[in-house]
Amino acid sequence: MQTILLSHEDVGKIADRLYENSIRAKVELPENIGKMVIIDIETGDYEVDKNGLQAAKHLNARHENTRLFGIRIGYNVAASFGGVMERMSK
């Protein structure tokens, strides 16, 4: 497959669209709140785990040279350094 260069913003937009349209309803469950969902933006494949590392490894094993994007389930940001992570209301 030919590689298409995308900006970080474009990757984020694609991942957000995938999350909203096909992933959110499947993963935003009480037991997953606060976990990371890692999304392969080229295939729409995704994995969920506590911090995203194992999910990324699994996706990379299935799809070599894939583009991944992480979203913290139920929150407005994936990580916070000295700030506040706010729980999004549904």
C-alpha positions, 0 to 999 in steps of 0.5 A: 500500500502506498504511504500517504503523508498526513499531519498529526491533526489529520490523523487525529481527525480520522481517529476521532471520526472512527471513534465516534462512528463505530468504536465508542458504543462498543468500548465506552462501558463502565469497566473501560472508563479510564483505559486507552483505546488505540485505533489503527486509522488505516483499517479501523481496527482497535484494541483496549488496555490499561495504558495503551502499550499492549494494545499498540503492540498487538495492532503493530503485530497485525498491521506492520507500519500502521498509524495508531492514535490513542484515546482515553475512554470517557475523558477529554484528554489521553494524558495530563502533565500537571493539569486536570483530566475531566470526565466527559459527560455522556 
